[in-house]
Amino acid sequence: MIMKIVCFIDNLCSGGAQRQLIELASGLELKGEDVYMVYYYDRTFFKPVLSAANIEIIRLKNRNKLERIYRFREVLDAIKPDIVQSYLHGPGMVAEIVSICKKRWKLIVSERNIYSHKHQQTISYIIGRQLHRLADWIVVNSYANSDLLCNQAKHLRGKISVIWNCVDLERFHPNRQPTQSTSDKVFKFICVASMTSAKNAPMVARALYLLRQKTKKPFRLHWIGRIDSELHDHVETFKETEDIIKRYQLENVFIFESEKDYIEKDIRESDALVLCSKYEGLPNAVCEGMASGLPIVASRVSDNDKFITEDKNGFLCDPNDEESIAESMRKCLELTEAEFDNFKKEPDRIKKTKLAQSVAYLVQVQSSLIKDEKNVEERIKKLEELAGIAKKSVIIP
């Protein structure tokens, strides 16, 4: 039996949540499910990928949040899906509100971020936690977020799954060329992130200034990602970062590059990956850096300390302390050639499992949610077969 699955997200920009949902939708469509992608903001970075996968794309044209709810209900009434899969806070709230009346589908809400303490005090956040009562299942991509949800909303215990992010090992793998000695070239740090304030670009710029005082080795940091001129947060963060770069004359050290369709080559040709976010869910960039065999400099937030072991596969730092960030980056600069080669060995926690993310929670959720018991075994068997074909991968606990 073919399932109709509606994937719902705010936009199709180059963000990490979008990347994970596109991977999921493409894999499900490839295996014969009837998949629809619904979004509402006009940002379409991943639209060509969905079109190539023959996934029907629907944009909700709306003038306000109330109309958005109405239009989404119209879409669901027309499609009559078996499963609605929402990604991120806003789409989750819309899907949950729509499900209040005459819900004929199962709703899986996916939370992809842990928000700042200040954001957790907002009305939107508090209401969102209560609306989760209407979801059939909650999926998060970090144990930290699962613990937070269970502490803030005890009624959610028992219907939360933790699924860490997928990584495609065909795209993200260590550089197969012999390692060049790190003593006779400019050391290249890479950061793959948008210019949102949560990604902490101004603090990283200050850390680079301190790092220059700590070492005589030449280095650069390439920051690759989206700078959205329509988002006040992006604009202000970029301006603050630029001011620091000019003040400390870091123009040849901190280099901005725009978002790219294919980032794997840039990661593979770098020496270390840096992501010092103030808060996170589970960052794709860190997972992809690990799969590419790079040492990781990451902030001690979310689940980073569960898969980054100090001095073994990376270095953890305090995202609110430029000295801590600079010291972790200095440790990367001091690694020997033999130590770098050790990072290129496939991490034990990366397992080759085709579309492990979609299989892990759909097997669990469908077996719990689908009332037609005759179809449960058939669908689970189909998904277990999907798991055995093994081209994708997932980082697991």
Helices and strands as residue ranges (DSSP letters): E 4-8, H 16-30, E 34-39, H 47-52, E 56-59, H 65-79, E 83-87, H 89-98, E 106-111, G 119-121, H 123-131, G 132-134, E 137-140, H 143-152, G 154-156, E 160-162, E 166-167, E 187-192, G 197-199, H 201-214, E 219-224, H 232-247, E 254-257, H 264-268, E 272-275, H 284-291, E 296-299, H 304-307, E 314-317, H 322-333, H 337-343, E 350-352, H 356-369, H 373-387, E 393-395
